[in-house]
Amino acid sequence: MVTFDHRDAGTSEEAWLSAPGWLGVPALVLDGITRLVVVAAHPDDESLGAGGLMARAAALGIPVHVVVATDGQASHPAPPTTTRGELARRRRLEVVAAIGHTAPAATIDHLGLPDGELRQHREELAAHLESLGLGEGALVVAPWRHDGHGDHEAAGAEAARVARSSACQLLEYPVWMWHWATPADERVPWTRLAILSLGAAEHEAKLAAITEYTSQNRPLSNAVGDEVLLDVGFHEHFSRPFEVFVTPLGSGPSGGGTSGGRTLSREFFDEFYAGTEDPWGFESRWYEMRKRALTVASLPRPLFSSGLEIGCSIGVLTADLAGRCASLVATDISEQPLGRARERLIEQSHVTLVRCDTPVHWPAGSFDLIVLSEVAYYWSRDDLDIAIDHIDRTLSADGVLIACHWRHSVEGYPERGDDVHTTLTAHPGFEVLSHHEEEDFLLDVLVRRPAISVARASGLLP
C-alpha cells in the first residue's frame, strides 16, 4: 500500500489540471440508475468524492443512501482540547449538515466502526451493505481500492465485492490519490477514469457540503496537536467543477455491460482480490456452502483418476474435490487467491495449483473430471468457444464435465450464465446427464454420449 503524510504539500492542483492524461478521459454516462448508495470510510469522504453526484441524483429524484463506516474520530492522533468520543459526535453532526446541502432527503447510516481499523471490521461493513437489498438499477459509489489509505481500501474492496455479487453498477472515487500521486505515476488509472461535469447548482452544493467539516478544515484550537488537518492545497482537488470516478476493469465509462464483451483480464482479478481474502464469501455464505454441496453431490462417480478445476479461487471447492480425485490440477488467473488455496491444501500432495490464464493456456493431460464453477461467464464468446475446444480435447472418453454458474446479469461480465450453459449443452460432444435449475444458478453435469444414469451405471437398472 502507498505510504504518505497528509502534512506534506502533495501534488498541486495546477499539475493535475495541466496533465495530458485528461485528453482521453470520457464523460461519465449514468443510465438506468434507480438508487444511489455512497460508501464513505470517514465523514467527508462522501462529499469530497461524490458530493456533486449526490446532488445530481437528488435533483433527479433518485433515492440516495449514504453509509458512513467510521466516525473519523482518529483524524487527530492526540488532540489536547477534545476527546475521540467528542470528535466522533462532532463529525456525525458535520456529515448530516453536509449531506443536507447535496441530498437533503438522503438516508444516512452511521456504522461507528473503529477509525483506522476498518480492515479488521470489513465483514461488518459488507454485512450492512448486503442488508440494503441492492440489485440491478443500484449504483454503488465507494472509495477507490488503491487510494493509499487503509480504511479507504478496505471500504472500497468490500463495496466492490458486494456490488458485484448483487449485480450492481460500481464506481470508485479517489481522495488521497490526488495528494500522493503525480500525473505521470503509473498507478494513476487514466484509462479507467470518467468525468462527471457538474452544473452550477451541483457544484455549489458540493462546496457548501465540504465547508461543513470544520473539524477537518479549521484548527480545533490554537493548541499544538489541534492544527488544521486538510489544507487549502488539498481542498483545491475537490473544488473542481467536475468529479472523477474510477470505472471497473473490463467496462466502459458507464460502468460496463453484459454479453459480447472482452474476456476479463488478470488485472481485473488482481484488483478484485486486493484487500480481501474471500471476496465471494465462499467460507461464510450459506448460499455458497449449499451450492458447493450440490455441486459435489452431483458427481456421478465416487472417485476420479484425474481432475481439472478451472478458476479455483481460494480453493474451497478444490478441497472438496480433492477427496474425490486421485490427482487434481486446479488453476486460477490471479496469484493472490492461489496463495490462500496453497495454505488450505498444503497437506494435499496430490493437488497441483497452477496460475494459468485460461483459455489462452490450458493444462496438459487428459482428465476424467473437468469443473467449471462460476468462471465461464468471464470469457468472451470467442474464448468460451476456445475453452470448449480444450475441454473436448482433454476430457477422456469416460469423462465428466460439471458446470455451475450464477444466472443474474452482472455489469462488466462478457457473458451470462444461461448463455454459457446453452453453449455447453449444445456441443455435439457432450450430453446432459443431470440438470439442476434455480432462480439463482444452473448446475449441469455433462458426459460423453450416450449419457448413462447413475443407477444404470451402478447396476441398479439393466
C-alpha positions as CSV (number, residue, x, y, z in Angstrom):
1,M,0.0,0.0,0.0
2,V,1.1,3.6,-0.7
3,T,2.6,5.5,2.3
4,F,2.1,9.2,2.6
5,D,1.8,12.0,5.1
6,H,-1.2,14.3,4.9
7,R,1.1,17.1,6.2
8,D,3.2,17.0,3.1
9,A,2.5,19.6,0.3
10,G,1.4,16.9,-2.1
11,T,0.8,17.4,-5.8
12,S,-0.6,20.7,-6.8
13,E,-4.0,21.1,-8.5
14,E,-2.3,23.0,-11.3
15,A,-0.1,20.0,-12.0
16,W,-3.1,17.8,-12.2
17,L,-5.2,20.1,-14.4
18,S,-2.4,20.5,-16.9
19,A,-1.8,16.8,-17.2
20,P,-2.1,15.4,-20.8
21,G,-4.0,12.3,-19.5
22,W,-7.2,14.2,-19.3
23,L,-7.4,14.3,-23.1
24,G,-8.6,10.7,-23.3
25,V,-10.9,10.7,-20.3
26,P,-14.5,10.3,-21.3
27,A,-17.7,11.7,-19.8
28,L,-19.4,9.5,-17.2
29,V,-22.7,8.1,-18.5
30,L,-25.4,7.4,-15.9
31,D,-28.1,5.3,-17.5
32,G,-30.8,3.2,-15.7
33,I,-29.8,4.3,-12.2
34,T,-32.7,3.9,-9.8
35,R,-30.8,4.1,-6.5
36,L,-27.5,5.6,-5.4
37,V,-25.6,4.1,-2.5
38,V,-22.5,6.1,-1.4
39,V,-20.0,4.4,0.9
40,A,-17.7,6.6,3.0
41,A,-14.8,5.3,5.1
42,H,-15.0,8.6,7.1
43,P,-17.3,11.6,7.3
44,D,-16.4,13.9,4.5
45,D,-15.3,11.2,2.0
46,E,-18.8,11.2,0.5
47,S,-18.7,15.0,-0.1
48,L,-15.2,15.2,-1.3
49,G,-15.5,12.3,-3.7
50,A,-19.2,12.2,-4.8
51,G,-20.9,15.3,-3.4
52,G,-21.8,16.5,-6.9
53,L,-23.1,13.1,-8.0
54,M,-25.3,13.0,-4.9
55,A,-26.7,16.4,-5.7
56,R,-27.5,15.3,-9.2
57,A,-29.2,12.1,-8.1
58,A,-31.2,14.1,-5.5
59,A,-32.3,16.6,-8.2
60,L,-33.4,13.7,-10.4
61,G,-35.5,12.2,-7.7
62,I,-33.2,9.2,-7.3
63,P,-33.1,7.9,-3.7
64,V,-29.7,8.5,-2.1
65,H,-28.3,6.3,0.7
66,V,-25.1,7.1,2.4
67,V,-23.2,4.6,4.5
68,V,-20.5,6.1,6.8
69,A,-18.3,3.3,8.1
70,T,-16.4,5.1,10.8
71,D,-17.0,8.3,12.7
72,G,-13.5,9.6,11.9
73,Q,-12.6,10.1,15.5
74,A,-8.9,9.2,14.9
75,S,-8.3,12.1,12.4
76,H,-6.3,13.9,15.0
77,P,-3.9,11.5,16.8
78,A,-3.8,13.2,20.2
79,P,-6.0,16.4,20.3
80,P,-5.3,18.2,23.6
81,T,-8.7,20.0,23.8
82,T,-11.2,17.3,22.9
83,T,-11.7,13.5,23.2
84,R,-12.1,11.0,20.5
85,G,-15.7,10.5,21.6
86,E,-16.4,14.2,21.4
87,L,-14.8,14.3,17.9
88,A,-16.9,11.4,16.8
89,R,-20.1,13.1,17.8
90,R,-19.0,16.3,16.2
91,R,-18.2,14.6,12.9
92,R,-21.6,12.8,12.9
93,L,-23.2,16.2,13.1
94,E,-21.0,17.5,10.3
95,V,-21.9,14.7,7.9
96,V,-25.6,15.3,8.5
97,A,-25.2,19.0,7.8
98,A,-23.0,18.4,4.7
99,I,-25.5,15.9,3.1
100,G,-28.2,18.4,3.9
101,H,-26.7,20.5,1.1
102,T,-26.2,17.8,-1.5
103,A,-29.1,15.3,-0.8
104,P,-31.4,16.6,1.9
105,A,-33.7,13.5,1.8
106,A,-30.8,11.0,1.9
107,T,-30.8,8.1,4.3
108,I,-27.6,8.1,6.4
109,D,-26.3,5.1,8.2
110,H,-23.6,5.6,10.8
111,L,-21.9,2.3,11.4
112,G,-19.5,3.5,14.1
113,L,-16.7,1.1,13.2
114,P,-13.3,1.8,14.6
115,D,-11.5,4.6,12.7
116,G,-8.1,3.3,11.3
117,E,-9.1,-0.3,11.8
118,L,-11.7,-0.9,9.0
119,R,-9.6,-3.8,7.6
120,Q,-10.4,-5.7,10.8
121,H,-14.1,-4.9,10.6
122,R,-14.7,-5.2,6.9
123,E,-17.1,-8.1,7.3
124,E,-19.4,-5.9,9.4
125,L,-19.4,-3.3,6.6
126,A,-20.1,-5.9,4.0
127,A,-22.9,-7.4,6.0
128,H,-24.5,-4.0,6.3
129,L,-24.2,-3.3,2.6
130,E,-25.7,-6.7,1.8
131,S,-28.6,-6.0,4.1
132,L,-29.6,-3.0,2.0
133,G,-31.1,-5.3,-0.7
134,L,-29.1,-4.0,-3.6
135,G,-29.8,-5.2,-7.1
136,E,-30.0,-4.1,-10.7
137,G,-30.5,-0.4,-11.0
138,A,-28.4,0.4,-7.9
139,L,-25.2,2.3,-8.3
140,V,-22.7,1.8,-5.5
141,V,-20.0,4.5,-5.2
142,A,-17.1,3.9,-2.8
143,P,-13.5,4.9,-2.1
144,W,-11.0,3.7,-4.7
145,R,-9.5,0.4,-3.6
146,H,-5.9,1.7,-4.3
147,D,-6.3,5.2,-2.6
148,G,-3.4,4.6,-0.3
149,H,-5.4,4.8,3.0
150,G,-6.1,1.5,4.7
151,D,-9.7,2.4,5.6
152,H,-10.4,3.7,2.1
153,E,-9.0,0.5,0.6
154,A,-11.0,-1.8,2.9
155,A,-14.2,0.1,2.3
156,G,-13.6,0.1,-1.4
157,A,-12.8,-3.6,-1.6
158,E,-15.9,-4.6,0.4
159,A,-18.2,-2.3,-1.5
160,A,-16.9,-3.7,-4.8
161,R,-17.4,-7.3,-3.6
162,V,-21.0,-6.6,-2.5
163,A,-21.8,-4.6,-5.7
164,R,-20.6,-7.5,-7.9
165,S,-22.4,-10.2,-6.0
166,S,-25.6,-8.0,-6.1
167,A,-25.4,-7.3,-9.8
168,C,-25.0,-3.5,-9.1
169,Q,-23.1,-0.9,-11.0
170,L,-19.9,0.3,-9.3
171,L,-17.9,3.5,-9.3
172,E,-14.9,4.4,-7.1
173,Y,-13.7,7.8,-6.2
174,P,-10.1,8.7,-5.4
175,V,-9.4,11.1,-2.5
176,W,-5.8,10.7,-1.3
177,M,-4.5,9.8,-4.8
178,W,-4.6,13.4,-5.8
179,H,-2.3,14.1,-2.9
180,W,0.4,11.4,-3.1
181,A,0.4,10.6,-6.8
182,T,1.6,12.7,-9.8
183,P,0.0,12.7,-13.2
184,A,2.9,10.6,-14.6
185,D,2.6,7.9,-11.8
186,E,1.8,4.6,-13.4
187,R,-0.6,3.8,-10.6
188,V,-3.0,6.5,-11.8
189,P,-5.7,4.6,-13.7
190,W,-6.1,7.1,-16.5
191,T,-7.6,4.6,-18.9
192,R,-10.4,3.8,-16.4
193,L,-11.3,7.4,-15.3
194,A,-14.5,9.0,-16.2
195,I,-15.6,12.6,-15.6
196,L,-18.9,13.9,-14.3
197,S,-19.2,17.6,-15.2
198,L,-21.2,19.5,-12.5
199,G,-23.8,22.1,-13.1
200,A,-23.6,25.3,-11.2
201,A,-26.1,24.2,-8.5
202,E,-24.4,20.8,-8.1
203,H,-21.0,22.5,-7.7
204,E,-22.3,25.0,-5.2
205,A,-23.9,22.2,-3.2
206,K,-20.7,20.2,-3.1
207,L,-18.6,23.2,-1.9
208,A,-21.2,24.0,0.7
209,A,-21.1,20.5,2.0
210,I,-17.3,20.5,2.3
211,T,-17.3,23.7,4.3
212,E,-19.4,21.9,7.0
213,Y,-16.4,19.8,8.0
214,T,-14.9,22.4,10.3
215,S,-13.1,19.7,12.3
216,Q,-11.1,19.0,9.2
217,N,-10.9,22.4,7.5
218,R,-10.1,24.5,10.5
219,P,-7.9,24.1,13.6
220,L,-9.7,22.5,16.6
221,S,-8.0,25.2,18.7
222,N,-4.8,27.2,18.9
223,A,-3.1,24.4,20.9
224,V,-0.3,22.2,19.5
225,G,-2.0,19.0,18.2
226,D,-5.2,20.8,17.1
227,E,-3.8,22.1,13.8
228,V,-5.9,22.1,10.7
229,L,-5.9,18.7,9.2
230,L,-6.7,19.3,5.5
231,D,-5.1,22.5,4.0
232,V,-6.2,24.7,1.1
233,G,-4.0,22.8,-1.4
234,F,-5.7,19.5,-0.6
235,H,-9.2,21.0,-1.0
236,E,-8.4,22.5,-4.4
237,H,-8.6,19.0,-5.8
238,F,-12.3,18.9,-4.7
239,S,-13.2,22.4,-5.8
240,R,-13.1,21.5,-9.5
241,P,-16.4,21.9,-11.5
242,F,-16.3,18.2,-12.1
243,E,-15.8,14.9,-10.3
244,V,-13.6,12.0,-11.3
245,F,-14.5,8.3,-10.9
246,V,-12.7,5.1,-11.5
247,T,-14.8,2.7,-13.6
248,P,-14.5,-1.1,-13.2
249,L,-11.8,-3.0,-15.2
250,G,-13.4,-4.6,-18.2
251,S,-16.1,-2.0,-18.5
252,G,-16.7,1.3,-20.3
253,P,-17.2,4.6,-18.6
254,S,-20.8,4.0,-17.9
255,G,-20.0,1.1,-15.6
256,G,-19.9,-1.7,-18.1
257,G,-22.4,-4.1,-19.7
258,T,-23.1,-7.7,-20.2
259,S,-22.8,-10.0,-23.2
260,G,-20.5,-9.7,-26.1
261,G,-17.6,-8.1,-24.2
262,R,-14.0,-9.0,-23.9
263,T,-12.6,-11.6,-21.5
264,L,-11.8,-10.1,-18.1
265,S,-8.1,-9.6,-17.6
266,R,-5.7,-10.8,-14.9
267,E,-5.5,-7.2,-13.7
268,F,-9.3,-7.3,-13.1
269,F,-9.0,-10.2,-10.7
270,D,-5.8,-8.9,-9.1
271,E,-7.7,-5.8,-8.2
272,F,-10.8,-7.6,-7.2
273,Y,-8.9,-9.7,-4.6
274,A,-7.0,-6.7,-3.3
275,G,-7.7,-6.0,0.3
276,T,-9.9,-9.0,0.9
277,E,-9.3,-12.7,1.5
278,D,-12.7,-14.1,0.5
279,P,-14.5,-11.6,-1.8
280,W,-17.2,-14.1,-2.8
281,G,-18.0,-15.3,0.7
282,F,-17.1,-18.9,-0.1
283,E,-16.4,-19.6,3.6
284,S,-19.2,-17.6,5.1
285,R,-22.3,-17.5,2.9
286,W,-24.9,-20.3,3.2
287,Y,-25.7,-19.7,-0.5
288,E,-22.1,-20.7,-1.5
289,M,-21.9,-23.6,1.0
290,R,-25.2,-25.1,-0.3
291,K,-24.3,-24.6,-3.9
292,R,-20.9,-26.2,-3.3
293,A,-22.5,-29.2,-1.6
294,L,-24.9,-29.6,-4.5
295,T,-22.0,-29.5,-7.0
296,V,-20.1,-32.2,-5.2
297,A,-23.2,-34.3,-4.7
298,S,-23.8,-34.1,-8.4
299,L,-20.6,-36.0,-9.2
300,P,-21.9,-39.3,-10.8
301,R,-18.9,-41.4,-9.5
302,P,-17.3,-41.6,-6.1
303,L,-13.8,-41.3,-7.4
304,F,-12.0,-39.9,-10.4
305,S,-8.4,-40.6,-11.5
306,S,-7.5,-37.1,-12.8
307,G,-9.5,-33.9,-12.2
308,L,-9.2,-30.3,-13.5
309,E,-10.8,-27.3,-11.9
310,I,-10.7,-24.0,-13.8
311,G,-10.9,-20.9,-11.7
312,C,-10.3,-22.4,-8.3
313,S,-10.0,-19.1,-6.4
314,I,-9.1,-19.6,-2.7
315,G,-9.5,-23.4,-3.0
316,V,-12.7,-24.1,-1.0
317,L,-14.4,-26.2,-3.7
318,T,-10.9,-27.6,-4.6
319,A,-10.6,-29.0,-1.1
320,D,-13.9,-30.9,-1.6
321,L,-12.9,-32.1,-5.0
322,A,-9.5,-33.3,-3.6
323,G,-11.3,-36.0,-1.7
324,R,-12.8,-37.4,-4.9
325,C,-9.8,-37.3,-7.2
326,A,-6.6,-39.4,-7.2
327,S,-4.9,-36.3,-8.7
328,L,-6.2,-32.8,-9.2
329,V,-5.0,-29.8,-11.1
330,A,-6.6,-26.5,-10.0
331,T,-5.9,-23.2,-11.8
332,D,-6.6,-19.6,-11.3
333,I,-5.6,-16.5,-13.2
334,S,-4.6,-14.5,-10.1
335,E,-1.8,-15.3,-7.7
336,Q,-3.4,-13.8,-4.6
337,P,-6.2,-16.4,-4.2
338,L,-3.8,-19.1,-5.2
339,G,-1.8,-18.2,-2.1
340,R,-4.8,-18.9,0.1
341,A,-5.5,-22.1,-1.8
342,R,-2.0,-23.3,-1.2
343,E,-2.4,-22.7,2.5
344,R,-5.7,-24.6,2.6
345,L,-4.3,-27.5,0.6
346,I,-0.8,-27.7,2.0
347,E,-1.3,-31.3,3.1
348,Q,-2.9,-32.5,-0.2
349,S,0.2,-33.6,-2.1
350,H,-2.0,-34.9,-5.0
351,V,-3.3,-31.5,-5.7
352,T,-1.4,-29.2,-8.1
353,L,-2.2,-25.5,-8.0
354,V,-1.2,-23.5,-11.1
355,R,-1.5,-19.9,-12.1
356,C,-2.9,-20.2,-15.6
357,D,-4.5,-17.7,-18.0
358,T,-7.2,-19.9,-19.4
359,P,-8.4,-20.5,-22.0
360,V,-5.4,-18.9,-23.8
361,H,-3.4,-21.5,-21.9
362,W,-4.7,-24.9,-20.8
363,P,-3.2,-27.6,-18.6
364,A,-1.7,-30.5,-20.5
365,G,-3.0,-34.0,-20.0
366,S,-6.3,-36.0,-20.1
367,F,-8.9,-35.6,-17.4
368,D,-11.9,-37.7,-16.4
369,L,-13.4,-34.7,-14.4
370,I,-13.4,-31.1,-15.5
371,V,-15.1,-28.5,-13.3
372,L,-16.2,-25.0,-14.5
373,S,-17.7,-23.4,-11.4
374,E,-18.5,-19.6,-11.7
375,V,-15.8,-19.0,-14.3
376,A,-17.0,-19.3,-17.9
377,Y,-19.0,-16.0,-17.9
378,Y,-15.7,-14.2,-17.5
379,W,-14.8,-15.3,-21.0
380,S,-15.7,-13.6,-24.3
381,R,-17.8,-15.7,-26.7
382,D,-14.7,-16.5,-28.7
383,D,-12.8,-17.5,-25.7
384,L,-15.7,-19.6,-24.5
385,D,-15.5,-21.5,-27.8
386,I,-11.8,-21.9,-27.3
387,A,-12.3,-23.3,-23.8
388,I,-14.9,-25.8,-25.1
389,D,-12.5,-27.0,-27.7
390,H,-9.9,-27.5,-25.0
391,I,-12.4,-29.4,-22.9
392,D,-13.5,-31.6,-25.8
393,R,-9.8,-32.3,-26.5
394,T,-8.7,-33.1,-22.9
395,L,-11.9,-34.8,-21.5
396,S,-11.4,-38.5,-21.5
397,A,-13.9,-40.9,-23.1
398,D,-15.5,-41.6,-19.7
399,G,-15.0,-38.1,-18.6
400,V,-17.5,-35.8,-16.7
401,L,-17.9,-32.0,-17.2
402,I,-19.6,-30.1,-14.4
403,A,-20.7,-26.5,-15.0
404,C,-22.3,-24.3,-12.4
405,H,-23.0,-20.6,-12.9
406,W,-24.8,-17.6,-11.5
407,R,-27.8,-16.7,-13.7
408,H,-28.4,-13.0,-12.9
409,S,-26.7,-10.4,-15.2
410,V,-23.6,-8.7,-13.8
411,E,-22.3,-5.4,-15.1
412,G,-18.9,-5.9,-16.9
413,Y,-19.2,-9.7,-17.4
414,P,-18.9,-10.5,-21.1
415,E,-21.4,-13.5,-20.9
416,R,-24.3,-14.6,-18.8
417,G,-24.6,-17.9,-17.0
418,D,-27.6,-19.0,-19.0
419,D,-25.7,-18.3,-22.3
420,V,-22.7,-20.3,-21.1
421,H,-24.9,-23.3,-20.3
422,T,-26.8,-23.1,-23.6
423,T,-23.5,-23.1,-25.5
424,L,-22.1,-26.0,-23.4
425,T,-25.2,-28.2,-23.7
426,A,-25.5,-27.6,-27.4
427,H,-22.0,-29.0,-28.1
428,P,-22.3,-32.3,-30.0
429,G,-19.5,-33.9,-28.0
430,F,-21.4,-33.7,-24.7
431,E,-24.8,-34.9,-23.4
432,V,-26.6,-33.8,-20.3
433,L,-26.6,-36.4,-17.5
434,S,-28.3,-34.1,-15.0
435,H,-29.7,-30.6,-14.9
436,H,-30.4,-28.6,-11.8
437,E,-32.1,-25.2,-12.2
438,E,-32.9,-22.5,-9.7
439,E,-33.6,-18.8,-10.0
440,D,-30.0,-18.0,-9.0
441,F,-27.9,-20.6,-10.7
442,L,-27.7,-23.5,-13.1
443,L,-25.8,-26.8,-12.5
444,D,-25.3,-29.1,-15.4
445,V,-23.4,-32.4,-15.5
446,L,-22.3,-33.4,-19.0
447,V,-20.7,-36.6,-20.2
448,R,-19.7,-38.2,-23.4
449,R,-22.5,-39.7,-25.4
450,P,-24.5,-41.7,-24.6
451,A,-25.4,-40.5,-21.1
452,I,-25.9,-43.4,-18.7
453,S,-27.7,-42.7,-15.5
454,V,-26.0,-43.3,-12.1
455,A,-28.5,-46.1,-11.3
456,R,-27.8,-47.9,-14.6
457,A,-24.0,-47.4,-14.4
458,S,-24.0,-48.9,-10.9
459,G,-26.1,-51.9,-11.9
460,L,-29.4,-51.0,-10.2
461,L,-31.1,-50.9,-13.6
462,P,-30.3,-53.1,-16.6
